[in-house]
Amino acid sequence: MNPTTNQRINAPRLWSTLMAMAEIGATPKGGVKRLTLTEVDKAGRQRFTDWCEAIGLTVRVDAIGNMFARREGRDPARKPVLLGSHLDSQPTGGKFDGALGVIAGLEVLRTLNDLGITTEAPIELVNWTDEEGSRFGHSLMGSGVWAGVYPQDKVYALTDTDGVTVGDALDAIGYKGEHPAKPFPADSYFELHIEQGPFLEREGRQIGIVTGAQAQVWYDAVIIGQDAHAGTTPPSTRKDALVAAARLIARVDEMMRARGDDGRGTVGRLQVFPNSCNVVPGEVRCSIEFRHPDGAEIDAIAKSFPAEAKALVEEGGCQLELKELFVIPAQPFDADCVDLVRQAAARLGYPAREIISGAGHDAVYVARLIPTAMIFTPCKDGLSHNEAESILPEEAEAGCQVLFEAVVARANR
């Protein structure tokens, strides 16, 4: 038996810490609402800091609010191995999305302390700012700025629905750190996350060996019609922006389904103006996104969809303003880091399968700069971004144990 199989994380401690974090922003339906850069997020960050400092980690914060908790290694000249995820949530989020990766990372470091192990390389635990994008409409914000994907000044200027900017929100909670939000020399990055899909549970697998993430294209759409009286405006003169939007949404769904189980197409946010029951809607704003494991599919959509959407909306006498927010190419993860996850799952005897991430994660942007791998655990019915999101304690334990094995192996190589 490999000796690393005797180095076990403390599963009850992992679970109790997950539940303690879930108290911050807890919702009546059992989920969490921990929107980024709010007072609730600040409380979660403070609890995270307290836990890190209690085990001797040094915590620093960069200019976009990313948090790095460092455990020194035997060789201070070695580049650190990073691990982590995010603590922010959706407005009706679950306990485990993001938080599992951060808290499991903390358990890895607590276990190293318990066992008296000093790794050769330092290890740094990361809490990335605003992975979800639910408040400011821009997901992967912290990792995107750190990786140089998004200019910091432009991100600072983003606003929420109340007109609060990211920069002001960082100042308000005291997390506009003094360290530059820029990449620093790092050896690798590992992220544990719930699958947020049904395949591991469906197949009875405990571990997902994530080989990469699928390609994406995101849009903001504004459909402009004409406000009019609902009772006096006949069909021949209507320019109903909501009807045009409905046709566009149906087309997004058709495009998704035409690509089978690999296709993804979603309109997740919809705003109707003036939003009155007796007024024909004159304007609709919505989000549109497509995802697919094959980057060529997303490239094809990005080329054809804008003109097709414009024609569809104009059929109803309306106009379309379509802004492409970003295109994320398919991102393969590092073969050596992925293999460490594969080896750990096999050594521990966990049923596993290789999988491509359907969701965007901070690991996607980090992988552009340093070797990266992800680990998935099952979640009940594949449900996430929902207060009913659920995993079992033994699933959290398995994912954390694989994370421990992979990170320690990398830090000691």
Secondary structure, DSSP 8 states (H G I E B T S, - for coil): --GGGG----HHHHHHHHHHHHTTTB-TTS-B---TTSHHHHHHHHHHHHHHHHTT-EEEEBTT--EEEEE--S-TTS--EEEEEE----TTB-SSTTHHHHHHHHHHHHHHHHHT---SS-EEEEEES-SS-TTTS-SSHHHHHHTTSS-HHHHHT-B-TT--BHHHHHHHHT---SB-SS----SEEEEEEE--SSHHHHHT-SEEEEEEE-EEEEEEEEEE---EETTT--GGG---HHHHHHHHHHHHHHHHHTTGGG-EEE---EEEES--TTEE--EEEEEEEEEESSHHHHHHHHHHHHHHHHHHHHTTT-EEEEEEEEEE--EE--HHHHHHHHHHHHHHT--EEEEEESS--HHHHHTTTS-EEEEEE--GGG--SSTT----HHHHHHHHHHHHHHHHHHHT-
